[in-house]
Amino acid sequence: MLKQIQNFCLDTLFPIECISCSEEGKFLCDHCFEDLELNRKQDCPKCHKETKLGNFCKECKNTSRLNGVIVSASYENDLLQKTIHTLKYKYIEELAKPLGNILISGLRMTLFKDKIDNDYIILPIPLHKKKFRERGFNQAELLGLEVAKYFKLACLNNVIIRIKNTKSQMSLNPIYRRKNIKGAFVCNKPEFIKDKKIILVDDVCTTSSTLEECAKAIYDYGPREIWGLVLARGK
């Protein structure tokens, strides 16, 4: 009851408005959500040759422990950038739902186009505990929960843990991103990995170094597949 009263007071004093058009009622209205164009094609995460599922092409597949990276939308879209930034840095957790819907669409057009495979589990890319305390939530976990809820899959937030408090990958020159993230993750619960198909969920990838390091942390524990799922590929 106290929470409801608090929310009522906040909504009265500071009404929720769309971050794009300022229409009241939602942080991202339905009309503006339609402006977040989905990727209709996927490509190899390394050489960017077009591939069916965002999988690595024949020439590149032996360079990664990932099967591929599904990129659901374009980071060239200014509204998508703003929505992701508002979720992460202005702490508007409600934006996880529309962004989660973009990831859901990405899966529906690729891995789950023909049928939902219940052998998959969702593993959000973890934050370091210090950054989690600062932000109060892990945006990748919020996104992963939306995906898991829709497809009725497990979303496990403690199978991989982050042991290094690294700098933001987006802030670094591409040359230093792999070095920055190297050894940042360990598998905390390997019993959940064996014979499973893994979907690693994050908001944005750049060089895919973060996804690669997470895949490396779980690879030796026997997963059948490891996929990345992100909203967009940054620069």
N, C-alpha and C positions, 0 to 999 in steps of 0.2 A: 504493500500500500504506500509506504514512504517513497519507494522508487517511482511509483506511478505519479505521485504528487510532484516529485522532483522533476520528472520528465515533462509533466504538464507545464510546470512553471518555466522550464527552459524553452520549451516549444513556443510558449506565449511571448516570452521576452526576446528570444532569438529564434525566430521561425526557420525551419529547415528550407533551404533554397537549393535549386539545381546549380551546380558549380559552373555550368555553361551559360544558361539562359536566365537564371534567377527565378524560375517558376517555383512557387512554394509547394511543399509536400514531400519532395525527395531530393537527395543530394545529387542524383543524376536522373533526370526525368526520362520517360519512355521515348519521347521524340528525339532527345539528344543522344540517348543510348544507340539509336539506329544509325547515328553518324559514325559509330565505332566500327569501321569496316573490317570484316574478317578476311583472313588469308584464304584464298581459294586454292592456292598451290603451296606445296612444301618443297624444301630443298635440302641437299646434303649440308650438314652443319659445318663442314670443313671447306669444301670447294664451291658450294652453293649451286651445284648442278641440280636441276629439278629432279626430285624423287617423289614417290607416291605418298609416303607416310612421314616425310621428314627424316627418313633413315639415311645412314651413310651410304654413299654410292659404292659400287664394286671396288673402285680404286682406293677409297678412303676407309673402308669398313674395318680394316685391321689396325687403324691408328687410334682407336678409341675403345673403351670398355662399355660405352653407351651403344645401344642399337640405333638411336636417333634422337632428335629433338623436334618436338612439335611446336611450332610458333603460331599462335592463334590469331594474331592481328599485327598491324604495322606500327612501329614506333614513330613513323613519319607523321602519324595522326596526332595533331596538337592536343586534342581533347583526351586521347588515351594517355599521353604523357602527363597531362594535368591531373587526370583521375588517379593514376598510380601515385603521383607525387603527393596528392591530397590525402590518400589513404596512409602513406608511409610517414609523412612528415607533419601533417596536420591532424593525424590520428583520428580520421573519420572512418571508423571501422565498418560503418554501414555500406561503404563503397565496395567492400569485399564481395557483396552479392552480385551486383552487375558485372564486376570484373570476373567473378567466378563463372558467370554465365558465358563469358567469352571463352574461358578455358573449356567449359563443357561443350561448346560448339566446336572447338578445335578437336576434341576427342571424337565427337559425333561424325566429323568429316574425315577422320583418319582411322585410328585403331578400333573404334567402336562403330564404324560405318555399317557393318553387316550385322553384328550382334555384340552385346555386352559380355565381356569375358570376366567372370567372377574370380579368376585366378590372380587378377591384378590387385595390388595394394598401393595406396597413396602414401608417399613419404615427403613431407614438406622439407625444403632446405632449412636447416635450423639456424637460428641466431645465436650468437654468443650470449651467455647469461648476463653480461654487463649491458649489452645493447638491448636485450629483452627487458631488463629492469628500466632502462631509460624510456623505451617506447611503450611498454606495458602490454605488448602483443607482438606476435610474429605474423607479418602479413602473408607469408607463404603458407602458414598453417591455416589462416582464415580462408584463403583461396582453396587450399586443399580440402578443407571441410565442406565447402560448397560443392566441389566436384564429387567428393565421396558420398555426400548425402544424395545427390541426384542419381548417381549410378549404383547406390547401395553397396559401396565398397568400404573397406576399412581404411581409416586415415590415422597413421601412427606417428606421433610427434617425438618419440623418444628412442627410436631405433638407431638414428644417426644423431650424434651430438657434435657440437662445434667446440673445439678445444683451444682455438686461436681467435683472438679478437682482431680480425683483419680490417684493413682500410676498405672503404667502398671500392668495388671493382670499377664502377663507372667513372671514378675520379682519377683512375690511373691510366697511363699510357699502355696500350695493348701488350707491349713487350714485357711489362712488369706484372701483369695480371696473374699469370700462371705462377710466378714466384711468390706473389702476395698470398695466394690461396693454398699453396702447397702444404700438405700435412695438416690442414685446418680441421678435418673431420675424422671421427672414428665411429666404428659400428658398436653400439651399446648393447644391442640385443640381436645377435646373429641368428638365434633360433627362429626369428620371424622372416628370415631372408631365403632360406633354402627352398628351392623349387618354386619360388614365387615369381610373378612378373611385376616388376617395380615401375612405378611412375613417380619420378622426382619432380615436385612442383615448386616453381619459383615465379616471381613477377616478371623480371627481365633478365635475359642473358646477353652477354656481349661476345666474348670469345668462347663461351661455354666452359670456361675453366672451372667455375664453381660446380657445375653439374658433373664435370669430369672427375673432380676430386671426391665428390660424394659417391660416384659410381666406383671409384677406386677403393673407397672405404668398405664397400659391401661386396665387391666382386668375388672375392675368394670364399665367400660363404654360400655360394651355389645358387644365385638367382637364375631363372631361366631367361629373363630379358630385363633390360634396364633402359627406360625411356625418360627423356626430359620433356616437361610440359611447361611452357612459359607463355605469358601474354604477348611478348614482343622481343625482338632482338635489337638491343641498343647499339650504339657506336662507341 
